[in-house]
Amino acid sequence: MIEVKNVSFSYNQEDKTTEVLKNMSLTVNQGEFLVILGRNGSGKSTLAKLLNAVLVPDSGTVTVMGMDTKDEQHLFDIRACVGMVFQNPDNQIVASVVEEDVAFAPENLGVPSGEIKKRVEESLKAVGMSHYRKHAPHLLSGGQKQRVAIAGVLAMNPECIVLDEPTAMLDPIGRLDVLKTVQKLNREEGMTVVLITHHMEEAVEADRVVVVHHGEIVKSGSPREIFSNVNEMKEMGLAVPQVTELAHELIGQGVTLRNDVLTEEELLEELLPLLEESR
């Protein structure tokens, strides 16, 4: 549904040009849960902003459902199709009551009041925040605020939601809440999800993982394929899920294990036979 083709992008500041993306190509498929990884400064957040025309490429093209993001006539439709959630939910929450905040975007789109009410109810239900509809957003936890921000995007009825490090400012509990919400939207609602993150555990459930390094896509594959080469990830300044790291350390100590372990359950399955043998 989204096609990034031969895209380059640079920032110009104080007579200095910094190239951030270099001849990048990427396809986001309908219904996919795509995770984009990269260290700070790799270009992953710039890529996120290109996906719904917050930025447009210097060269190359980004198309959303066949619409070129450089064509201003399609700007409204592109942003209605691809919703964006940023790091800090406080920057997206504009109203003093949760349900009013979720209604804000469809109201500005001219959606009829009856339809707005329906969308607000459905969006809050989708993110598990229906009971907080009358609450003041500033009294919510960070994870709850981020779920309200996601609901505000969902109320626009997008085909795809792009989340630019939405858990970066959250504690572990808030991070887990938001991640479960994103997974539910993809698995149960069929929404296309693009998640930008530097938390490796958040990539484990993805359909596909793309690694961005120095403005280029250097790896693309399933989470198992991406994380099986621990040393290569570390060379790029990236970590792997903690369970994968532990398995890697055990392999280094001579323990015979698979090198593509991703979950605690998988590691336990690998270790139990070895423990029984040692008895």
DAWONOR-V212485 format. One line per field, one symbol per residue. ss: DSSP state (H for helix, E for strand, L for the rest). psi: psi as a letter, one per 30 degrees, with the letter a starting at -180 (. if undefined). burial: b if it has 24 or more other C-alpha atoms within 12 Angstrom, else e. A space follows every 50 residues. Layout:
ss->???
psi->???
burial->???
This chain:
ss->LEEEEEEEEEEEELLEEEEEEEEEEEEELLLLEEEEELLLLLLHHHHHHH LLLLLLLLEEEEEELLEELLLHHHHHHHHHHEEEELLLHHHLLLLLLHHH HHHHHHHHLLLLHHHHHHHHHHHHHHLLLHHHLLLLHHHLLHHHHHHHHH HHHHLLLLLEEEEELLLLLLLHHHHHHHHHHHHHHHHLLLLEEEEEELLH HHHLLLLEEEEEELLEEEEEELHHHHHLLHHHHHHLLLLLLHHHHHHHHH HHLLLLLLLLLLLHHHHHHHHHHHHHHHL
psi->fkjjjhkkkkkjkhgkkjkekjhkkkkjlkgkjkkklllkgfgeeeeeff fggelklelakkkjhfkkffjffgeeeeffejlkklejffffkflfkeee eefeeeeffgkkeeeeeeeeeeeeeeghgefgeglkefflleeeeeeeee eeeeffhlfkkkjjhfgeglleeeeeeeeeeeeeeeeefgkkkjjklgje fffeglekkkkkkhgljfkkaleeeeffieeeeefgglalkeeeeeeeee efggkjlkggkfleeeeeeeeeeeeeef.
burial->bbbbbebbbeeeeeeeeebbbbbbbbbbebbbbbbbbbbeebbbbbbbbb bbbbbbbbebbbbbbebbbbeeeebbbbbbbbbbbbbbbbebbebeebbb bbbbbbeeeeeeeeebeebbbbbbbbbbbeebbeeebbebbbbbbbbbbb bbbbbbbbbbbbbbbbbbbbeeeebbbbbebbbebbeebebbbbbbbbbb bbbbbbbbbbbbbbbbbbbbebbbbbbbbbeebeeeebbbbebbbbbbee eeeeeebbbbbbbeeebeebeeeeeeeee
